[in-house]
Amino acid sequence: MLEEIFLPATYAAGVPYETFRRLRTESPVCWIPEPAVGPWPAGPGYWAVFRHADVKHVLRSPELFSSNLGATQIRDPDTPADLAFVRSMMLNQDPPDHSRLRRIVAAAFTPRAVRALETTIEARARTLIESARGEVDFVELVADLPVWTLAHIMGVPDEDRRLLYDWASRVIGYQDSDYANASTDPSSLSPMARQALTHRPESLHHPDGRPMNPRSRTALADMFAYAHALAETTQTNTVMSHMLAGGLTSSEFENMFFLFAVAGNETLRNGIPGGLLTLLENPAQLEKLRRNETLLPSAIEEMLRYWPPVMDFRRTATQDLELSGHQIKMGDKVVVYHASANRDETVFDSPDTFDITRTPNDHVSFGFGPHFCLGAHLARTQMRAIFKHLLPLQVERTGTPTRLASNFQNGLKHLPLRITDVQEPSSDLYTRGERGR
């Protein structure tokens, strides 16, 4: 049934790559129903796009497939007011407004600033991995790196950075009960953060019992209160100072804070554990990488292709048009599946094979066109830093990974491992660990 493509429970068991493969051949653009999911009401349905070429066409053509008309999530915002608010986010804008916002953010990432940031990321990754010995949950361990990086970029005090983790959980993981109600112990936070948390709604449901859109201004009132409080204390030459100097409206500023706090966080929180799990499930490739670490850049690209952190994004048709032989009406939702495009057999040889030497590797995990991920370089930097320090160690799985129930993020909630220093010749360490699980 095609509704499995939409249902979050599908992805808690695994990405339906076999269904994607079949649809790329039989129905590369097709209509997907949106049934009700728990308390979330049914939606009108949408056109799903599975082939690499069609995905790129949609992403490169904002004049036909808008990010702004209906925003970029499959599920429609609850109210016209919610839609109006999220439309001011850079992610949900089309050129030229998107270009204006992108320039404001890009101005903060000068070559000098990026070089300094790369050095601090490297040091933080080394500290994290050096502290990780014995039994660890790798998801929890490495989640600190993107949170720490974003806090560093935005000027968030150390004691408050856990809030970035929890806000991302509430937004990205709203379809999973383990994440939807994430919260932080207020006693550990700064006075500024404790004051902001007083703005958090007591209930994430409307008075009539309907769940509240987790991306709405009401649901995230505490995050936006914190953003404004932080802005009053921000220093110069930070991302925050560039945003404030860029002439953003209040809603643009709030949504830009959202984009850094959530999008820049959750992608790596999913991508790094997913990359490691993929290596552990392909021990010959892991051993090849350990023997030749110059392959790390291409290995990172293959991890991103094989385990795309974001599985899909929505656009809205701006006019009646045809896509791959299907008539799409103005206002229809069009959802591109990066996870399917990355396994397109017309682009990638043996697409279901994990190959760290794959070149070229035209994956779309960072998007394509005007919305190509502005943080792609920093994401790659963080992944390289973690794996550089992890590769010399002995890593064994000690339990079953647990996946996130989400039709948007390709996430792991838990990846239990044992990490130890290598005490003997390395040629057999990982493969023996895999045989023993």
N, C-alpha and C positions, 0 to 999 in steps of 0.2 A: 504494500500500500504506500502511495506516495506521501501520505502524511507523516511517515516515519522520518522523512527528511526534515520536517519542522519540529518534531517532538523532542524536547530536551532529554527525556529518558533514553532515547536512542543513543545519545552521545555518552551517557554514563556507562554504557557497555562498550563503546568504541565508535570511531568515525565509520560510517557505512560506506567504506571504499568500494566494496563490490557493487552496491547499488549505484554509486556514482559511475563506476565503469560501465554498467549496463545502460544507464541513462545517457552517457556521452555518445554511445553507439545508437541507441534506439530513439531517444527523445532528448537531444541536447539542450533544448529550451522547453520547459513544460510547466503546467499550472500545478501549484502545490496548495492544498487546503491548509487552513489555520484553525484546527479544532481548539476548543477550550482546554486549558491545562490547569487543573486544580481550580483555584479561585480566579484565574485569569480568563477573561472572556474570549470567545472565538473571534477571529479576525476575518477579513474578506478574502484572504488568499493572495498569492503572488506568483509571478513568473520566476522560475529558478533557471540559472544559466550555469552550465557545467563545463563547456569546452574552453580551453585556454584562449583560443583566438576570440571567441565571443566575450569572454570575461574581460580581456584587454580592450575590446571595442567599447564595451559599456563604460569601463573606467576612464577611458581617454576622451569620452564624448559627453561632457557635462551639458552641452547645449541640447542633447537628446535625453540624457539620463541624469536627472538632477539630484544632488545631495541635499539641496535646500528645501525643495517642495514638501517632502514628508520626513526629512531627516534620514538617518542612515541605519536605524535599527529595524528589524523585521516588524516588530510590534509597533503599532501607531501610538503616539502620545495620547494620553487620556482625554485631554481637552484642547481646544484651540489656544488657550493661554499657555499650556505646556509646550505645544508645538512652536508657538511664537518664541518662547524662551530658548529652547534648544536650537532653534534655527540660527541663533547668534553665535553658536560655536563654530570655530574654524573648520572642524571636521564636517559640519553640516552646511557649509556654504559653497557656492559656486563662484568661479571668476566673474567679475573682478574683485568682489568683496573678499573671497577666499585668499586671493593673491595679496591684498593689503594686510590681512592678519598674519599671513605666513611671513611677510617681510618683517613685521614687527618682532616676531619670535626669532627669526633667523639672525637678526641684528645682534642678539645676545651671544650667538655662537660664532665668534670670530675665531680665526685659526689659532691665535694665542690662547684664547679661552678653552678651546677644544683640547689643545695639547696639555694644558694644565689639568683639565678634567680627566683626561686619559691617565695621567700619572696618579691622580687620587683614586680612580677606579681600580687601577692595578694594585695599589697598596691595600685598598679595602678588600678586594677579592683574595689577596694573599692572606690577610688576617683571618678572614672567614674560613678558608680552607685549612689553614694551620690550626685553627681551634677545633676542627671537626675530626674527632677520633672516636672510635667505638660506634655504638648504635645511634643513628641519627635519622631524622625525617628530612630527606634532602629538600623537599618542597619548603619546609619551614626554614631550613638553613639558608638557602640561596634567595629566598624572598627578601632577605634583608638588603641585598646588594642594590636592586632597583629602587627600593624605598630609600636607602641611604643616599644613593646618587641623586634622586629627585629632591630629597630634603636639602642636600648640599646645594643644588642648583637654585632652589627656590628660597633658601634662607630659613627653612623650617628648623626650629631648635631640636636637638637630639631627643629630648624627652617627649617630643610630640610626633616623631616620625611614625610611630605605630598607627597613628590616626590615618595616615595615607594608606596603609595596608587595610585597615578596617573599612574606610570609605570605598576602596576598590572592591572589596569583598561584597559589600552591600549592593553595589551597582552591577558588577559583572556577574556575581553569583546569585542574583535574586531568584533564579529558578532552582536553586539548590538550598535546602533547608539548613545545611551546615554553614553556609556563608551568608544567607539572607539577613540574619540578625546579628552580624558581627558587632562587637562593642569593645571598648577599651576601658580599663580601670581608671577612673578620673583622678585618683590620688597620685598616679604616676606622671600626670601631665602638668604643663605650665599653667599658671593662673589664666593666661590668655586662652588656652585651649579649654580649660574648665568652664570659663565663661561662655565660650562658643557652644559647648555641648548643651548648655541650657536651652538652646534654640532647637535642639533635636526634637522632632515630633514625638509625642508619647505613643502614638500608634501610626503604623505605616499602612493603615486602611482608611478609606473614606468613611463618612458617617453611615452610608448605606451598606457597608461591609466589603465593598470592592477594594482590592489591593491598590495601593498608591504606586504610580509610576516611579521606580527607584531613581530615575534621572531628573525628576521634577524639582523645581525650586523649593517646593514644600518639603519633599522627602529629604533633601540635602541642605536644609536650612542651617544646620550646624556647620557644615563644610564651608558654605558661603559666608557665614558669620566669621569663621576663622580666617578665610581669605582676606576679608576687609580689615580684620584686626592685624593680620600679618603685614598687610600693605602699609599700615601706619608706622611700622617699625623697620621696614625693609631698608637695606643698605644699597649704595650705588653699585653699578656694574653687576647686577644679578638679573636673572630672567624676570623677576618681579619688577625691578626698577625699569627695565625696558618695556614691560607691558604697561606700566603706569605712565611712562613717558610717551607711549605710542598713541595716546588719544582714544583709548578704548572706552566704549560705553560701559555702564555698570554691568549689564547682562553679558557683554563681550568679555569683560574682565573675569566675571564669575565662571563663565564657561571655559575660558582659557585656563583658569586654575583647575577646574574639573579635568580638562584634557591632560594636563601634566600629572595631576594626582592619581588619575585612574588609568588612562590609556598608556602612559609611560611606565606604569607600575605593573599592571596585570600581564602585559604581553610577555615580559621576561620571566615573571613568576611562573608562567606556563611553559615558555619556550626552553628555558634552561633545564628543568627537570625532564621535559619531553625529549630533549636532545640526549641527555644522559641515559634515559630508559632505552632509547633507540640504540645507542651504542652497546648497552649491556645485552640487548636482544640480538646484537650482531657482533659477537665477540671477535670474529676474524677482522672486521673493520676496525674495531677498537684496538686490536693488537697492531694492525698496520699503522694506525695513528700514533700509538705509543712509540713505535719504532722510528717514525718519521714525523716529527711535530711540525715540519714545514707544511704539512698537509692540513694544518688546523684551519686556515682561512677557507679552503674548499670544503672541509668537513662541516664548518659552521653553516655554510650555504646549503649543504645537503641536509643538515638537521632542520633548517628552516623550511626546506621543500617538503621533507618527509613528515615533519610534525609542525604544520603551520599553526602558530599560536592563535591567530584569528581565522575562523573557518569561512566567514561570509560577511558581506556588507550589502546594504540595500541602496538602491537608487529609485527614483520615481520618473516615469515617462513624462516628458514635457509636451508631447504631441502624439497623435496616432502614428504608428510606425511599424515596420516589419523587422523581426529579428530571427534569423535562422528559419525563415519560412512561416513564422507565427505572427499574427496580427495582434499588436499590443496597443491598447487604447491609452490616450492621455490620462494620466492620474494613476495608472496601474503601478503596483509595486514590482520592481525588478531586483532580484537578489542574486548577486554573483557569488559563486562558491569557489573560493581560493583553494580549499582542500581538494576539490575535484580537479581544478585546472592544473594543480601541481602534480597530478598523476596522469595527465593526458598523454596517451601513447603516441599521438601524432607529433609530440614535442620532445618527450623524454624516452630514450631507449630503456627498456625494462623498468618502467616507472615504479613498480612495486618493490624494486631492489634498492636497498640502501647502499650507496656507493660514494665514499668520501672523496674519490678522485673525479667525480662527475664534472665534466666541462664540455660545453657551456652549461650553465644551470639557470635557465630563465624562469625561475619560480616567481610567483606573485604574492609571496607572503607579506611583503611590505607594500602591497598595492601596486598601482601603475597610474601614469598620467598625472594630472595636477595634484592629486591627493597622495602621491607617493610619500611614504612615512618620513616626516621631518626628523624623527629620532632614529632612523635606521643605522646611522653610523655609531651612535652611542649604544644601541642595542647590540650591534656586532662587537663593539669594544668590550662590553660587559660579558658577553658569552665567551669571547676569546680569553679574557682574564680568568674567568672561573675554570675553564677547561685546561688552560695552561698549568694551573697549580693542582688540578685534580688528577691529571693524567699519570703522574709518577706514583700515585698511591694505589693501594689495593682496595678495590670496591666490590662488595658483594651484596646482592639483594637478600634481605632477611624477612620479607613479607610480600604480600600482594599489593601492587599499586592500586590506589583508589582514584577513579576519574570524577571530574566535575560534571554535574548534570547541567549542561548548557548547550544551546544550539548556536552559540556565538563564539565562545572561547574554548579552545582545545586544551583543557586544563587537567592537571593532576592535583588532587587534594592532599595525597600522601604518597611518598615513595620511601619506604623504610629500607635503610642500608646499614652496612657495617663498613666503616672506613678505617684502614690501618696503614701504617708505614710498611713499605716493602722491606722484608727481612731476608729475602732469598732471590735468586735469579728471576728476572721478570718475565721470561718467555712464556710461562705457563700460568701466571697468577690469575688473570681475568678468566681464562677459559676454565680453570679448575673451579673458580667461584661459580661460574655458570652451571657446571656439571653438578655442583653440590646443592643447588637450590631446589 
